[in-house]
Amino acid sequence: MWLILAFLSATLLGFYDSCKKKALLNNAVIPVLFLNTLFSSLIFLPFIICSYHTTWLDDSFFHVDSGGWEVHKYILLKSLIVLSSWIFGYFGMKHLPLTIVGPINATRPVMVLVGALLVFGERLNGWQWMGVLLAVASFLMLSRSGKKEGIDFKHDVWIYCVVLAALLGAVSGLYDKYLMASPEDGGVGLDKMMVQSWYNIYQCGMMLVMLLVLWWPKHHQTTPFRWDWAVIFVSIFLSAADFMYFYSLSLSGAMISIVSMVRRSSVVVSFLFGAVFFHERNLKAKVWDLAFVLLGMVFLYIGSK
């Protein structure tokens, strides 16, 4: 069951990336990101209110635990990490083809694995090292494909934005491991629903400050904001994907390493959207790039069993 939920989460993430690309086309990034955090917060706000003031959600997966600063300081840090990743990712997504961004994002499990090696002292086996090498090879192949579209991986600032977003996303994944692990295992042992609910609200507050301080004073001189219904669907698909992710991890026998890798298979959905709906170019070469990414994930899966 947990593996089915992981694949559902991956599918929803693919729709999330595709809607995000649609929402950012010829649009201002900061207000789009603010609205995404706002709608995500509104989705979870009823769960927080009901959990604090009623007993309706007690003993259910939707219940949001309460806690003071000793708990919320960890969630606030997660909000900063995730929002930083989103800011770089949104700017990169706006200026690059989805068929370039997707495969780069799909290398996050490799970054998490290397991070676990450096931070937690975990050891990689031969299958996992092969997955890492395939991910590196796919990145080099992707850079060759990008050159055919005038994208120089060494000098393109938007490529650096997407790579930095992926790195921060990997940091967030490692931090999730620390937050969710029990104190006996060296973690904090936070409630999953509490983390998902409150980090959205904290991000919304941060983005409101950025909107008012950085974007609004100069909004007449920059790319104008235009409403797109894809903005709402970005929040819906992301919230649903994260819910499936946390729910799958709560089930007996769930393996976070496999769940994280399965979620990155969302690149298949976003790649298809880039090809069919956005009519992106040079697809034959990118299919091979994508194949190397997916093959690397298979090796990681085998090595993590």
PAKE-925673 format. One record per residue (C-alpha): residue number from 1; residue in three letters; x, y, z. Coordinates in steps of 0.05 Angstrom, whole numbers. Each point is the difference from the previous one (the first is absolute). Layout:
PAKE-925673
<site n="NUM" res="ALA" x="X" y="Y" z="Z"/>
...
//
This chain:
PAKE-925673
<site n="1" res="MET" x="0" y="0" z="0"/>
<site n="2" res="TRP" x="56" y="49" z="18"/>
<site n="3" res="LEU" x="33" y="-12" z="-68"/>
<site n="4" res="ILE" x="-66" y="15" z="-36"/>
<site n="5" res="LEU" x="-6" y="65" z="39"/>
<site n="6" res="ALA" x="71" y="17" z="-19"/>
<site n="7" res="PHE" x="-16" y="-8" z="-74"/>
<site n="8" res="LEU" x="-64" y="41" z="8"/>
<site n="9" res="SER" x="43" y="54" z="33"/>
<site n="10" res="ALA" x="48" y="-3" z="-59"/>
<site n="11" res="THR" x="-56" y="9" z="-50"/>
<site n="12" res="LEU" x="-28" y="59" z="37"/>
<site n="13" res="LEU" x="69" y="31" z="3"/>
<site n="14" res="GLY" x="5" y="-6" z="-75"/>
<site n="15" res="PHE" x="-66" y="39" z="-7"/>
<site n="16" res="TYR" x="26" y="50" z="51"/>
<site n="17" res="ASP" x="63" y="14" z="-41"/>
<site n="18" res="SER" x="-41" y="6" z="-64"/>
<site n="19" res="CYS" x="-50" y="49" z="31"/>
<site n="20" res="LYS" x="57" y="39" z="29"/>
<site n="21" res="LYS" x="31" y="8" z="-69"/>
<site n="22" res="LYS" x="-67" y="22" z="-27"/>
<site n="23" res="ALA" x="-11" y="51" z="56"/>
<site n="24" res="LEU" x="70" y="30" z="-10"/>
<site n="25" res="LEU" x="-5" y="11" z="-75"/>
<site n="26" res="ASN" x="9" y="75" z="-12"/>
<site n="27" res="ASN" x="-18" y="12" z="73"/>
<site n="28" res="ALA" x="31" y="32" z="61"/>
<site n="29" res="VAL" x="33" y="-53" z="44"/>
<site n="30" res="ILE" x="-7" y="30" z="70"/>
<site n="31" res="PRO" x="-76" y="11" z="-1"/>
<site n="32" res="VAL" x="-11" y="-70" z="-30"/>
<site n="33" res="LEU" x="42" y="-31" z="55"/>
<site n="34" res="PHE" x="-36" y="42" z="53"/>
<site n="35" res="LEU" x="-68" y="-24" z="-25"/>
<site n="36" res="ASN" x="24" y="-72" z="-1"/>
<site n="37" res="THR" x="21" y="5" z="74"/>
<site n="38" res="LEU" x="-65" y="36" z="16"/>
<site n="39" res="PHE" x="-45" y="-52" z="-31"/>
<site n="40" res="SER" x="41" y="-56" z="31"/>
<site n="41" res="SER" x="-8" y="33" z="68"/>
<site n="42" res="LEU" x="-75" y="7" z="-10"/>
<site n="43" res="ILE" x="-5" y="-75" z="-15"/>
<site n="44" res="PHE" x="31" y="-19" z="67"/>
<site n="45" res="LEU" x="-27" y="56" z="43"/>
<site n="46" res="PRO" x="-67" y="-36" z="14"/>
<site n="47" res="PHE" x="39" y="-61" z="25"/>
<site n="48" res="ILE" x="39" y="45" z="49"/>
<site n="49" res="ILE" x="-63" y="35" z="25"/>
<site n="50" res="CYS" x="-39" y="-65" z="9"/>
<site n="51" res="SER" x="58" y="-34" z="35"/>
<site n="52" res="TYR" x="10" y="58" z="48"/>
<site n="53" res="HIS" x="-74" y="14" z="17"/>
<site n="54" res="THR" x="-38" y="-66" z="-11"/>
<site n="55" res="THR" x="9" y="-74" z="9"/>
<site n="56" res="TRP" x="-25" y="-17" z="-70"/>
<site n="57" res="LEU" x="69" y="-19" z="-27"/>
<site n="58" res="ASP" x="28" y="-34" z="62"/>
<site n="59" res="ASP" x="33" y="-67" z="-15"/>
<site n="60" res="SER" x="-4" y="13" z="-75"/>
<site n="61" res="PHE" x="56" y="12" z="-50"/>
<site n="62" res="PHE" x="-26" y="71" z="-11"/>
<site n="63" res="HIS" x="11" y="21" z="73"/>
<site n="64" res="VAL" x="51" y="55" z="9"/>
<site n="65" res="ASP" x="40" y="-4" z="65"/>
<site n="66" res="SER" x="11" y="63" z="41"/>
<site n="67" res="GLY" x="67" y="25" z="26"/>
<site n="68" res="GLY" x="39" y="61" z="21"/>
<site n="69" res="TRP" x="63" y="34" z="-25"/>
<site n="70" res="GLU" x="42" y="-61" z="17"/>
<site n="71" res="VAL" x="-37" y="-36" z="-57"/>
<site n="72" res="HIS" x="-16" y="57" z="-48"/>
<site n="73" res="LYS" x="73" y="23" z="-5"/>
<site n="74" res="TYR" x="14" y="-65" z="-38"/>
<site n="75" res="ILE" x="-59" y="11" z="-46"/>
<site n="76" res="LEU" x="21" y="73" z="-12"/>
<site n="77" res="LEU" x="68" y="-23" z="-22"/>
<site n="78" res="LYS" x="-31" y="-51" z="-48"/>
<site n="79" res="SER" x="-43" y="57" z="-28"/>
<site n="80" res="LEU" x="63" y="41" z="-14"/>
<site n="81" res="ILE" x="34" y="-59" z="-35"/>
<site n="82" res="VAL" x="-60" y="-19" z="-42"/>
<site n="83" res="LEU" x="-18" y="72" z="-19"/>
<site n="84" res="SER" x="72" y="13" z="-21"/>
<site n="85" res="SER" x="-4" y="-62" z="-44"/>
<site n="86" res="TRP" x="-66" y="23" z="-30"/>
<site n="87" res="ILE" x="24" y="70" z="-15"/>
<site n="88" res="PHE" x="60" y="-25" z="-40"/>
<site n="89" res="GLY" x="-42" y="-55" z="-31"/>
<site n="90" res="TYR" x="-57" y="46" z="-22"/>
<site n="91" res="PHE" x="48" y="49" z="-34"/>
<site n="92" res="GLY" x="36" y="-57" z="-34"/>
<site n="93" res="MET" x="-65" y="-33" z="-21"/>
<site n="94" res="LYS" x="-25" y="65" z="-31"/>
<site n="95" res="HIS" x="60" y="8" z="-46"/>
<site n="96" res="LEU" x="17" y="-72" z="-18"/>
<site n="97" res="PRO" x="-37" y="-56" z="-37"/>
<site n="98" res="LEU" x="-37" y="-49" z="44"/>
<site n="99" res="THR" x="36" y="-57" z="-34"/>
<site n="100" res="ILE" x="66" y="29" z="27"/>
<site n="101" res="VAL" x="-24" y="17" z="70"/>
<site n="102" res="GLY" x="-34" y="-67" z="12"/>
<site n="103" res="PRO" x="61" y="-45" z="-9"/>
<site n="104" res="ILE" x="43" y="46" z="43"/>
<site n="105" res="ASN" x="-51" y="-3" z="56"/>
<site n="106" res="ALA" x="-2" y="-75" z="-7"/>
<site n="107" res="THR" x="72" y="-4" z="24"/>
<site n="108" res="ARG" x="-21" y="22" z="70"/>
<site n="109" res="PRO" x="0" y="-72" z="28"/>
<site n="110" res="VAL" x="73" y="-4" z="-20"/>
<site n="111" res="MET" x="14" y="65" z="37"/>
<site n="112" res="VAL" x="-38" y="-26" z="61"/>
<site n="113" res="LEU" x="41" y="-64" z="-3"/>
<site n="114" res="VAL" x="66" y="37" z="-4"/>
<site n="115" res="GLY" x="-24" y="46" z="56"/>
<site n="116" res="ALA" x="-17" y="-60" z="43"/>
<site n="117" res="LEU" x="70" y="-26" z="-15"/>
<site n="118" res="LEU" x="32" y="66" z="23"/>
<site n="119" res="VAL" x="-47" y="20" z="57"/>
<site n="120" res="PHE" x="-25" y="-65" z="30"/>
<site n="121" res="GLY" x="61" y="-43" z="-17"/>
<site n="122" res="GLU" x="-41" y="-49" z="-42"/>
<site n="123" res="ARG" x="38" y="-45" z="-47"/>
<site n="124" res="LEU" x="-19" y="-11" z="-73"/>
<site n="125" res="ASN" x="2" y="-69" z="-31"/>
<site n="126" res="GLY" x="19" y="-15" z="-72"/>
<site n="127" res="TRP" x="-71" y="7" z="-27"/>
<site n="128" res="GLN" x="-7" y="68" z="32"/>
<site n="129" res="TRP" x="68" y="24" z="-26"/>
<site n="130" res="MET" x="-22" y="-22" z="-70"/>
<site n="131" res="GLY" x="-64" y="41" z="9"/>
<site n="132" res="VAL" x="42" y="61" z="19"/>
<site n="133" res="LEU" x="45" y="-9" z="-61"/>
<site n="134" res="LEU" x="-61" y="-7" z="-46"/>
<site n="135" res="ALA" x="-29" y="64" z="29"/>
<site n="136" res="VAL" x="65" y="37" z="-14"/>
<site n="137" res="ALA" x="1" y="-28" z="-71"/>
<site n="138" res="SER" x="-72" y="22" z="-11"/>
<site n="139" res="PHE" x="18" y="71" z="22"/>
<site n="140" res="LEU" x="58" y="3" z="-49"/>
<site n="141" res="MET" x="-44" y="-27" z="-56"/>
<site n="142" res="LEU" x="-54" y="51" z="18"/>
<site n="143" res="SER" x="51" y="56" z="-6"/>
<site n="144" res="ARG" x="15" y="-23" z="-71"/>
<site n="145" res="SER" x="-74" y="0" z="-16"/>
<site n="146" res="GLY" x="-7" y="69" z="29"/>
<site n="147" res="LYS" x="54" y="28" z="-45"/>
<site n="148" res="LYS" x="-44" y="-16" z="-60"/>
<site n="149" res="GLU" x="-51" y="48" z="29"/>
<site n="150" res="GLY" x="50" y="54" z="16"/>
<site n="151" res="ILE" x="5" y="-19" z="73"/>
<site n="152" res="ASP" x="72" y="0" z="27"/>
<site n="153" res="PHE" x="0" y="-39" z="65"/>
<site n="154" res="LYS" x="66" y="32" z="21"/>
<site n="155" res="HIS" x="-23" y="72" z="-8"/>
<site n="156" res="ASP" x="-76" y="-1" z="3"/>
<site n="157" res="VAL" x="-24" y="32" z="65"/>
<site n="158" res="TRP" x="-67" y="-36" z="-4"/>
<site n="159" res="ILE" x="35" y="-68" z="-2"/>
<site n="160" res="TYR" x="36" y="19" z="64"/>
<site n="161" res="CYS" x="-67" y="20" z="30"/>
<site n="162" res="VAL" x="-30" y="-68" z="-15"/>
<site n="163" res="VAL" x="61" y="-38" z="25"/>
<site n="164" res="LEU" x="1" y="42" z="64"/>
<site n="165" res="ALA" x="-74" y="-13" z="9"/>
<site n="166" res="ALA" x="13" y="-75" z="-7"/>
<site n="167" res="LEU" x="57" y="4" z="51"/>
<site n="168" res="LEU" x="-44" y="37" z="50"/>
<site n="169" res="GLY" x="-55" y="-50" z="-13"/>
<site n="170" res="ALA" x="49" y="-55" z="17"/>
<site n="171" res="VAL" x="19" y="37" z="64"/>
<site n="172" res="SER" x="-74" y="4" z="16"/>
<site n="173" res="GLY" x="-7" y="-75" z="-10"/>
<site n="174" res="LEU" x="58" y="-13" z="48"/>
<site n="175" res="TYR" x="-30" y="48" z="50"/>
<site n="176" res="ASP" x="-67" y="-37" z="-6"/>
<site n="177" res="LYS" x="36" y="-63" z="21"/>
<site n="178" res="TYR" x="25" y="36" z="62"/>
<site n="179" res="LEU" x="-68" y="31" z="15"/>
<site n="180" res="MET" x="-40" y="-64" z="-8"/>
<site n="181" res="ALA" x="47" y="-48" z="34"/>
<site n="182" res="SER" x="-16" y="-16" z="73"/>
<site n="183" res="PRO" x="44" y="29" z="55"/>
<site n="184" res="GLU" x="25" y="-71" z="13"/>
<site n="185" res="ASP" x="28" y="0" z="-71"/>
<site n="186" res="GLY" x="32" y="68" z="7"/>
<site n="187" res="GLY" x="-58" y="41" z="-30"/>
<site n="188" res="VAL" x="-52" y="48" z="25"/>
<site n="189" res="GLY" x="-62" y="-44" z="-10"/>
<site n="190" res="LEU" x="-46" y="54" z="-27"/>
<site n="191" res="ASP" x="-72" y="-13" z="-22"/>
<site n="192" res="LYS" x="-1" y="-5" z="-77"/>
<site n="193" res="MET" x="-66" y="38" z="-7"/>
<site n="194" res="MET" x="26" y="55" z="46"/>
<site n="195" res="VAL" x="62" y="10" z="-43"/>
<site n="196" res="GLN" x="-39" y="1" z="-66"/>
<site n="197" res="SER" x="-53" y="48" z="27"/>
<site n="198" res="TRP" x="43" y="51" z="35"/>
<site n="199" res="TYR" x="58" y="4" z="-49"/>
<site n="200" res="ASN" x="-49" y="22" z="-54"/>
<site n="201" res="ILE" x="-26" y="55" z="46"/>
<site n="202" res="TYR" x="69" y="24" z="18"/>
<site n="203" res="GLN" x="19" y="1" z="-74"/>
<site n="204" res="CYS" x="-62" y="41" z="-16"/>
<site n="205" res="GLY" x="21" y="53" z="52"/>
<site n="206" res="MET" x="71" y="3" z="-29"/>
<site n="207" res="MET" x="-26" y="7" z="-71"/>
<site n="208" res="LEU" x="-48" y="55" z="21"/>
<site n="209" res="VAL" x="60" y="40" z="26"/>
<site n="210" res="MET" x="38" y="-13" z="-65"/>
<site n="211" res="LEU" x="-61" y="20" z="-41"/>
<site n="212" res="LEU" x="-9" y="67" z="37"/>
<site n="213" res="VAL" x="74" y="17" z="7"/>
<site n="214" res="LEU" x="33" y="-26" z="-63"/>
<site n="215" res="TRP" x="-54" y="-7" z="-54"/>
<site n="216" res="TRP" x="-55" y="51" z="12"/>
<site n="217" res="PRO" x="43" y="64" z="1"/>
<site n="218" res="LYS" x="28" y="-18" z="-69"/>
<site n="219" res="HIS" x="-57" y="-41" z="-30"/>
<site n="220" res="HIS" x="-13" y="52" z="-55"/>
<site n="221" res="GLN" x="72" y="-8" z="-24"/>
<site n="222" res="THR" x="2" y="-76" z="-1"/>
<site n="223" res="THR" x="-39" y="-57" z="-30"/>
<site n="224" res="PRO" x="-74" y="13" z="16"/>
<site n="225" res="PHE" x="-41" y="-50" z="39"/>
<site n="226" res="ARG" x="-59" y="-32" z="-36"/>
<site n="227" res="TRP" x="-50" y="-49" z="31"/>
<site n="228" res="ASP" x="3" y="-72" z="-24"/>
<site n="229" res="TRP" x="-43" y="-56" z="28"/>
<site n="230" res="ALA" x="61" y="-44" z="-2"/>
<site n="231" res="VAL" x="23" y="38" z="63"/>
<site n="232" res="ILE" x="-55" y="-33" z="42"/>
<site n="233" res="PHE" x="15" y="-69" z="-29"/>
<site n="234" res="VAL" x="73" y="8" z="18"/>
<site n="235" res="SER" x="-20" y="4" z="74"/>
<site n="236" res="ILE" x="-51" y="-56" z="-6"/>
<site n="237" res="PHE" x="46" y="-50" z="-34"/>
<site n="238" res="LEU" x="59" y="16" z="46"/>
<site n="239" res="SER" x="-42" y="-6" z="64"/>
<site n="240" res="ALA" x="-30" y="-65" z="-24"/>
<site n="241" res="ALA" x="68" y="-28" z="-21"/>
<site n="242" res="ASP" x="32" y="18" z="67"/>
<site n="243" res="PHE" x="-59" y="-30" z="37"/>
<site n="244" res="MET" x="7" y="-65" z="-38"/>
<site n="245" res="TYR" x="75" y="2" z="15"/>
<site n="246" res="PHE" x="-8" y="9" z="75"/>
<site n="247" res="TYR" x="-57" y="-50" z="3"/>
<site n="248" res="SER" x="41" y="-53" z="-36"/>
<site n="249" res="LEU" x="57" y="10" z="50"/>
<site n="250" res="SER" x="-48" y="-10" z="58"/>
<site n="251" res="LEU" x="-18" y="-71" z="-23"/>
<site n="252" res="SER" x="35" y="-61" z="27"/>
<site n="253" res="GLY" x="59" y="-23" z="-42"/>
<site n="254" res="ALA" x="8" y="64" z="-39"/>
<site n="255" res="MET" x="71" y="16" z="-21"/>
<site n="256" res="ILE" x="16" y="74" z="-6"/>
<site n="257" res="SER" x="58" y="-13" z="-48"/>
<site n="258" res="ILE" x="-46" y="-36" z="-50"/>
<site n="259" res="VAL" x="-58" y="49" z="10"/>
<site n="260" res="SER" x="46" y="59" z="-15"/>
<site n="261" res="MET" x="26" y="-32" z="-63"/>
<site n="262" res="VAL" x="-69" y="-20" z="-25"/>
<site n="263" res="ARG" x="-24" y="72" z="9"/>
<site n="264" res="ARG" x="53" y="24" z="-49"/>
<site n="265" res="SER" x="-31" y="-43" z="-54"/>
<site n="266" res="SER" x="-47" y="60" z="-5"/>
<site n="267" res="VAL" x="50" y="22" z="-54"/>
<site n="268" res="VAL" x="-35" y="-47" z="-49"/>
<site n="269" res="VAL" x="-66" y="38" z="8"/>
<site n="270" res="SER" x="32" y="69" z="-5"/>
<site n="271" res="PHE" x="42" y="-23" z="-60"/>
<site n="272" res="LEU" x="-63" y="-22" z="-37"/>
<site n="273" res="PHE" x="-34" y="67" z="16"/>
<site n="274" res="GLY" x="61" y="37" z="-27"/>
<site n="275" res="ALA" x="-2" y="-40" z="-64"/>
<site n="276" res="VAL" x="-75" y="0" z="-12"/>
<site n="277" res="PHE" x="-26" y="65" z="28"/>
<site n="278" res="PHE" x="60" y="47" z="-2"/>
<site n="279" res="HIS" x="28" y="-28" z="-66"/>
<site n="280" res="GLU" x="71" y="1" z="25"/>
<site n="281" res="ARG" x="57" y="-17" z="-48"/>
<site n="282" res="ASN" x="56" y="-51" z="-6"/>
<site n="283" res="LEU" x="-41" y="-55" z="33"/>
<site n="284" res="LYS" x="37" y="-60" z="-30"/>
<site n="285" res="ALA" x="65" y="18" z="34"/>
<site n="286" res="LYS" x="-35" y="17" z="65"/>
<site n="287" res="VAL" x="-35" y="-67" z="1"/>
<site n="288" res="TRP" x="69" y="-33" z="7"/>
<site n="289" res="ASP" x="18" y="49" z="55"/>
<site n="290" res="LEU" x="-65" y="-18" z="36"/>
<site n="291" res="ALA" x="14" y="-74" z="-10"/>
<site n="292" res="PHE" x="67" y="6" z="35"/>
<site n="293" res="VAL" x="-34" y="36" z="58"/>
<site n="294" res="LEU" x="-52" y="-54" z="7"/>
<site n="295" res="LEU" x="51" y="-55" z="-7"/>
<site n="296" res="GLY" x="40" y="33" z="56"/>
<site n="297" res="MET" x="-62" y="-1" z="43"/>
<site n="298" res="VAL" x="-9" y="-74" z="-14"/>
<site n="299" res="PHE" x="71" y="-13" z="24"/>
<site n="300" res="LEU" x="-13" y="42" z="63"/>
<site n="301" res="TYR" x="-64" y="-40" z="12"/>
<site n="302" res="ILE" x="37" y="-67" z="-6"/>
<site n="303" res="GLY" x="56" y="25" z="45"/>
<site n="304" res="SER" x="-48" y="25" z="53"/>
<site n="305" res="LYS" x="-41" y="-65" z="7"/>
//
